[in-house]
């Protein structure tokens, strides 16, 4: 997705570019995604604990023949919503890590940052226009 967005390529062209970026760096890419997925899963599990507790309390009250109280139903709904929202926000960790890796690989393969700095030699930046010189 990063390739398609930043390089403005179609799906198949982005897929081909992704494979060319990853070539020779497959294990590093796999390791990065694996580690960030573990971090994402661990933090998401913290958000899931209240939901599991509410579900188990409701299940055990039904086993005893009691009807599930409305408080437990509300607690299950609220904790499920908390899990979904928390998991959604934590998923950004994985996406940020993948984007950093994309820029790292693009810089290694193409030296895009270096080429931009070389192209800017001799031009006056907006920062230097505002600086007063004496």
WOURBEL-V289111 format. One record per backbone hydrogen bond with DSSP energy under -0.5 kcal/mol. CO is the residue of the C=O (numbers start at 0). NH is the residue of the N-H. If there is no record, write none. Layout:
co->CO nh->NH
co->CO nh->NH
This chain:
co->0 nh->4
co->1 nh->5
co->2 nh->6
co->3 nh->8
co->9 nh->13
co->10 nh->14
co->11 nh->15
co->12 nh->16
co->13 nh->17
co->14 nh->18
co->15 nh->19
co->16 nh->20
co->17 nh->21
co->18 nh->22
co->21 nh->24
co->24 nh->28
co->25 nh->29
co->26 nh->30
co->27 nh->31
co->28 nh->32
co->29 nh->33
co->30 nh->34
co->31 nh->35
co->32 nh->36
co->33 nh->37
co->34 nh->38
co->35 nh->39
co->36 nh->40
co->37 nh->41
co->38 nh->42
co->39 nh->43
co->40 nh->44
co->41 nh->45
co->42 nh->46
co->43 nh->47
co->44 nh->48
co->45 nh->49
co->47 nh->51
co->48 nh->52
co->49 nh->53
co->50 nh->54
co->51 nh->55
co->52 nh->56
co->53 nh->57
co->54 nh->58
co->55 nh->59
co->56 nh->60
co->57 nh->61
co->58 nh->62
co->59 nh->63
co->60 nh->65
co->61 nh->64
co->68 nh->72
co->69 nh->73
co->70 nh->74
co->71 nh->75
co->72 nh->76
co->73 nh->77
co->74 nh->78
co->75 nh->79
co->76 nh->80
co->77 nh->81
co->78 nh->82
co->79 nh->83
co->80 nh->84
co->81 nh->85
co->82 nh->86
co->83 nh->87
co->84 nh->88
co->85 nh->89
co->86 nh->90
co->88 nh->91
co->89 nh->92
co->89 nh->93
co->90 nh->94
co->91 nh->95
co->92 nh->96
co->93 nh->97
co->94 nh->98
co->95 nh->99
co->96 nh->100
co->97 nh->101
co->98 nh->102
co->99 nh->103
co->100 nh->104
co->101 nh->105
co->102 nh->106
co->103 nh->107
co->104 nh->108
co->105 nh->109
co->105 nh->110
co->106 nh->110
co->110 nh->114
co->111 nh->115
co->112 nh->116
co->113 nh->117
co->114 nh->118
co->115 nh->119
co->117 nh->120
co->119 nh->122
co->122 nh->124
co->124 nh->128
co->125 nh->129
co->126 nh->130
